[in-house]
């Protein structure tokens, strides 16, 4: 639920509400919609770096990111059941502070808190925390593993009044004491992860109870789910205790032709200038320095970009081999950013597709990403949710009060 929705140009749609993303009432409306749709949870990302690829602030992008804890607290105040999942970095926080914040959110919401654990990949985050460069990925995951271990010890200690507290001494943290909360309704918040690399998948297999991922096709979803379940089993955990939920962006209309036309309209709203700014932010290199008709200057980009050079070279090479111009490549990237599946069609077709993915083992659920907000979310809740309920693919009402119960996860109390 990142403010404007999935499509980079969606904020320009006549039914979008780009100015409302700084209003509390907007988030209250979205929270009530999600709960009316019987969603498991609302998830918000974090933002630890500025929006300024190579020092240039984008002029055409609408990518606001407010603090997830603050937004979810406001949304929790107007809802009673829907889960509240906040993204928090283990690289730029301390375990006891994060454990206390999630215990507080779980307590205040009646057991609806979830933690999307990230290690932070954007190199521009490091200077904001007094560091010259981002920690190496393998070290970030080592720190994350110990971080989560300390946090879970703190939550577990709350559940045992006779326990004096924890006394942890490790590679990254020395922590003694206990949290000053009376109890945590879920025992622990639900642990969520979205790692894609080998290190990330192994960390998720050892730690997470729900996993987000990109999967553009059913085959990709099946392969990811199979791989993660194998890793979970090798980690000595029950694969059925981990829910795989790939991203699914969507555009809905009464007819397939209408949905296709709506998507075409959204894509046309992302002009070349917007698309170039969008990729610039994604790779940490200011492409506006070049003429949009130039071929992709891959050697210059990988020499100066803010992200790991080989990752960026791997990403751009297909476009270079096709002889694409900067504008051509950026338009293609803006059509399917981050590799998520995109559905364009009617509510009936979307409900059928979601059911097919579940039946064929492509996922255990979905991380829904409306094309633009809040109109597409309203269409989903009003027209797709009843169809999913008729197929027994979605609850008609919440059966429990906690996020763990919504996801069918075991209690930690």
C-alpha positions in Angstrom: 0.0 0.0 0.0 2.7 2.5 -1.1 0.6 5.6 -1.5 -0.1 5.9 -5.2 -0.3 2.3 -6.3 1.7 0.0 -8.7 1.9 2.0 -12.0 4.5 4.8 -12.0 2.1 7.1 -14.0 -1.0 6.1 -12.0 -0.9 9.2 -9.8 -1.9 11.2 -12.9 -5.2 9.2 -13.4 -8.3 11.4 -12.9 -9.6 9.0 -10.1 -6.2 8.9 -8.2 -5.7 10.9 -5.1 -2.0 11.8 -5.0 -2.4 14.8 -2.7 -4.3 12.7 -0.2 -1.4 10.4 0.7 -0.3 12.9 3.3 -3.8 12.9 5.0 -4.7 10.7 7.9 -8.2 10.3 6.5 -6.8 8.6 3.3 -5.1 5.9 5.3 -8.2 5.4 7.5 -10.3 4.9 4.3 -7.8 2.4 2.9 -7.7 0.5 6.2 -11.4 0.2 6.4 -11.5 -1.0 2.7 -8.9 -3.7 3.5 -10.8 -4.9 6.5 -14.1 -4.9 4.5 -12.3 -7.1 2.0 -11.3 -9.4 4.8 -7.6 -9.0 3.9 -5.0 -10.7 6.1 -2.9 -7.6 6.5 -1.8 -4.2 5.3 1.9 -3.9 4.6 4.0 -0.7 4.4 7.6 -0.4 3.3 10.2 1.9 4.8 12.4 4.5 3.1 15.8 5.3 4.6 17.4 7.1 1.7 16.5 10.3 -0.2 14.8 10.2 -3.6 17.7 11.7 -5.4 19.5 9.5 -7.9 23.1 10.9 -8.3 22.0 14.1 -6.5 19.0 14.9 -8.8 15.5 15.1 -7.3 12.9 13.6 -9.7 10.2 16.0 -10.9 7.7 13.6 -12.3 7.5 10.8 -9.8 5.0 10.6 -6.9 6.6 8.1 -4.5 5.8 9.3 -1.0 6.8 7.0 1.8 5.8 7.9 5.3 6.8 6.1 8.5 5.1 2.7 8.5 4.6 2.5 12.3 2.9 5.9 12.4 0.6 5.0 9.4 -0.3 1.5 10.8 -1.1 2.9 14.2 -3.6 5.3 12.6 -5.0 2.5 10.5 -5.2 0.2 13.5 -7.3 2.8 15.4 -10.2 2.6 12.9 -10.1 -1.2 12.4 -10.4 -4.3 14.6 -9.2 -7.3 12.7 -6.9 -6.6 9.7 -3.2 -7.2 10.3 -0.6 -4.4 10.4 2.8 -5.3 9.0 5.6 -2.7 9.2 8.9 -2.9 7.4 11.9 -2.3 9.7 15.6 -2.6 8.8 18.0 -4.8 10.9 21.0 -2.9 9.6 20.0 0.6 11.0 18.2 -0.2 14.2 18.8 -1.9 17.5 17.0 -5.1 18.6 15.6 -3.9 21.9 14.1 -0.8 20.3 12.5 -2.7 17.5 11.2 -5.5 19.9 9.6 -2.8 22.1 8.0 -1.0 19.1 6.4 -4.3 17.8 5.4 -5.3 21.3 3.6 -2.0 21.6 1.9 -2.2 18.2 0.8 -5.8 19.0 -0.5 -4.7 22.3 -2.3 -1.6 21.0 -3.9 -3.5 18.1 -5.0 -6.6 20.0 -2.5 -8.9 18.3 -2.3 -7.7 14.7 1.4 -6.8 14.3 3.8 -8.2 11.7 7.4 -7.4 11.0 8.7 -7.3 7.4 12.4 -7.9 8.1 14.7 -6.1 5.7 18.5 -5.6 5.7 18.4 -2.4 3.5 19.9 -2.6 0.1 20.1 1.1 -1.0 23.7 2.3 -0.6 22.5 5.9 0.0 21.1 4.9 3.3 24.5 4.4 4.9 25.5 8.1 5.2 22.2 8.9 6.9 23.3 6.7 9.8 26.9 8.0 10.1 28.5 5.3 7.9 30.5 5.9 4.7 29.2 2.9 2.8 26.6 0.1 3.0 27.6 -3.0 4.8 28.4 -6.1 2.6 25.3 -8.2 1.9 26.6 -11.4 3.7 27.4 -9.4 6.8 24.0 -7.7 6.7 22.3 -11.1 6.8 24.6 -12.3 9.6 23.6 -9.2 11.6 19.9 -9.7 10.7 20.0 -13.3 12.0 21.4 -12.3 15.4 19.1 -9.2 15.5 15.9 -11.4 15.1 17.3 -13.9 17.6 17.7 -11.2 20.2 14.3 -9.7 19.5 12.5 -13.1 19.8 14.4 -13.8 23.1 13.0 -10.4 24.4 9.4 -11.3 23.4 9.7 -14.8 24.8 11.0 -13.4 28.1 7.9 -11.2 28.4 5.8 -14.4 28.3 7.6 -15.9 31.4 7.3 -13.5 34.4 9.6 -15.8 36.4 12.4 -15.3 33.8 14.9 -12.6 34.9 15.3 -11.3 31.4 17.9 -12.1 28.7 21.7 -11.9 28.8 22.8 -12.0 25.2 26.4 -11.6 24.1 27.0 -12.1 20.4 29.0 -10.9 17.4 26.8 -7.8 16.8 24.9 -7.2 20.0 25.2 -7.4 23.8 21.8 -7.1 25.4 20.7 -7.6 29.0 17.3 -7.1 30.5 13.7 -7.4 29.4 10.9 -5.4 27.8 8.6 -3.3 30.1 5.4 -4.6 28.5 3.0 -6.9 30.5 2.6 -9.3 27.6 2.5 -9.5 23.8 -0.9 -10.7 22.5 0.6 -12.9 19.8 3.7 -13.9 21.8 5.6 -12.6 18.8 4.6 -10.5 15.8 4.4 -12.5 12.6 7.8 -12.5 10.9 7.8 -11.6 7.2 10.7 -11.6 4.7 11.3 -10.9 1.0 14.8 -12.0 0.3 15.5 -13.1 -3.3 19.2 -13.9 -3.3 20.6 -17.2 -2.0 21.5 -15.6 1.3 18.1 -13.9 1.4 16.2 -17.2 0.8 18.2 -19.1 3.4 17.5 -16.3 5.9 13.8 -16.4 5.1 13.8 -20.2 5.4 15.3 -20.1 8.8 13.3 -17.1 10.1 10.1 -16.1 8.2 6.5 -17.2 8.6 5.3 -15.4 5.5 7.4 -14.5 2.4 6.8 -11.9 -0.3 8.4 -12.5 -3.7 8.1 -11.5 -7.4 6.7 -14.2 -9.7 5.7 -13.0 -13.2 4.3 -16.4 -14.2 2.7 -19.4 -12.5 5.8 -21.5 -13.3 8.0 -18.9 -11.6 5.7 -19.0 -8.6 5.8 -22.8 -8.4 9.6 -22.8 -8.7 10.0 -20.2 -5.9 7.5 -21.9 -3.6 9.2 -25.3 -4.2 12.6 -23.9 -3.5 11.6 -22.1 -0.3 9.7 -25.1 1.0 12.8 -27.3 0.4 15.0 -24.7 2.2 12.5 -24.5 5.1 12.6 -28.3 5.5 16.4 -28.4 5.4 16.3 -25.7 8.2 14.3 -28.2 10.3 11.0 -26.3 10.1 7.6 -27.3 8.8 7.1 -26.0 5.2 3.4 -25.7 5.8 4.2 -23.1 8.5 5.5 -20.7 6.0 3.2 -18.8 3.6 4.4 -17.8 0.1 2.7 -14.7 -1.2 4.0 -13.3 -4.6 3.1 -9.8 -5.7 0.1 -9.4 -8.0 -0.6 -6.0 -9.5 -4.0 -5.5 -11.2 -6.2 -3.3 -13.4 -9.9 -4.1 -13.3 -12.9 -3.2 -15.5 -16.3 -4.6 -16.4 -14.9 -6.0 -19.7 -11.5 -7.3 -20.8 -11.4 -4.6 -23.5 -12.2 -1.9 -20.9 -9.4 -3.1 -18.6 -6.9 -3.2 -21.5 -7.9 0.3 -22.5 -7.5 1.4 -18.9 -4.0 0.0 -18.7 -3.1 1.6 -22.0 -4.2 4.9 -20.5 -2.1 4.4 -17.4 1.0 3.5 -19.5 0.5 6.6 -21.7 0.4 8.7 -18.6 4.0 7.6 -17.9 5.7 9.8 -20.5 9.4 9.2 -21.5 10.6 11.8 -18.9 8.8 10.0 -16.1 10.0 6.6 -17.2 13.6 7.8 -17.4 13.4 9.3 -13.9 11.8 6.0 -12.7 14.7 3.9 -13.9 17.2 6.5 -12.7 15.9 6.1 -9.2 15.9 2.3 -9.5 19.6 2.0 -10.5 21.0 5.1 -8.7 22.2 6.8 -11.9 20.9 10.0 -13.5 19.8 9.1 -17.0 18.4 12.5 -17.7 22.1 13.6 -18.4 21.8 11.8 -21.7 19.6 12.3 -24.8 16.6 10.0 -24.5 17.3 8.7 -28.1 20.9 7.7 -27.2 21.7 4.0 -26.9 22.1 2.8 -23.3 25.5 3.9 -22.1 26.1 0.8 -20.1 29.8 1.2 -19.4 29.3 4.7 -18.0 26.3 3.7 -16.0 28.0 0.7 -14.3 31.0 2.8 -13.6 29.0 5.6 -11.8 25.8 4.0 -10.5 25.0 3.8 -6.8 24.0 0.1 -6.8 26.4 -2.9 -7.3 27.8 -2.6 -10.8 27.4 -6.2 -11.8 23.7 -6.3 -10.8 23.1 -3.2 -12.9 25.1 -4.6 -15.9 23.1 -7.9 -15.7 19.8 -5.9 -15.7 20.7 -3.6 -18.6 22.5 -6.1 -20.9 19.4 -7.4 -22.6 18.4 -3.9 -23.6 21.9 -3.2 -24.9 21.9 -6.4 -26.9 18.5 -5.4 -28.5 20.0 -2.0 -29.4 17.4 -0.1 -27.5 17.5 3.6 -26.8 17.3 4.9 -23.3 13.7 6.0 -23.7 12.7 2.6 -25.2 14.3 0.6 -22.4 12.8 2.9 -19.7 9.3 2.6 -21.1 9.6 -1.2 -21.0 10.9 -1.1 -17.5 8.1 1.1 -16.3 5.6 -1.4 -17.7 6.7 -4.2 -15.3 8.9 -2.9 -12.5 10.3 -5.3 -10.0 9.2 -8.4 -11.9 5.8 -8.8 -10.4 2.8 -10.5 -12.1 0.3 -8.0 -13.6 -3.3 -8.9 -14.2 -5.5 -6.9 -16.6 -9.1 -8.0 -17.0 -12.5 -8.5 -15.4 -13.2 -9.4 -11.7 -14.4 -12.8 -12.8 -11.1 -13.5 -14.7 -9.1 -12.3 -11.8 -10.9 -14.5 -9.3 -10.4 -17.4 -11.6 -6.7 -16.7 -12.0 -6.1 -16.4 -8.3 -7.9 -19.7 -7.7 -5.8 -21.4 -10.4 -2.5 -20.2 -8.9 -3.6 -21.6 -5.5 -4.8 -24.9 -6.9 -1.6 -25.4 -9.0 0.8 -24.7 -6.0 2.0 -21.3 -7.3 1.5 -19.6 -3.9 -0.4 -19.7 -0.6 -1.8 -16.2 -1.1 -1.0 -12.9 -2.8 0.6 -9.5 -2.1 -1.9 -7.4 -3.9 -0.8 -4.2 -5.6 -3.6 -2.1 -7.0 -2.7 -0.3 -10.3 -3.5 3.0 -8.7 -5.1 4.0 -5.4 -7.6 3.9 -4.0 -10.0 3.3 -7.0 -8.6 -0.1 -8.0 -8.6 -1.3 -4.4 -12.3 -0.4 -4.2 -13.0 -2.3 -7.4 -11.2 -5.4 -6.0 -13.1 -5.3 -2.6 -16.5 -4.7 -4.2 -16.2 -7.1 -7.2 -13.4 -9.7 -6.7 -13.8 -10.4 -3.0 -17.4 -11.8 -3.3 -16.3 -14.1 -6.1 -13.4 -15.4 -4.0 -15.7 -16.0 -1.1 -18.2 -17.9 -3.3 -15.3 -20.2 -4.3 -14.3 -20.6 -0.6 -10.9 -19.0 -1.4 -11.5 -16.2 1.1 -13.1 -15.9 4.5 -16.6 -14.3 4.7 -15.6 -13.0 8.1 -12.6 -13.1 10.3 -12.6 -16.2 12.5 -10.0 -15.0 14.9 -8.7 -11.7 16.3 -4.9 -11.9 15.5 -2.8 -11.8 12.4 -1.5 -15.3 13.2 -5.1 -16.7 13.2 -5.8 -15.0 9.8 -2.7 -16.7 8.3 -3.3 -20.1 9.9 0.0 -19.8 11.8 0.6 -21.5 15.2 0.3 -19.4 18.3 3.5 -18.3 20.0 1.9 -18.0 23.4 
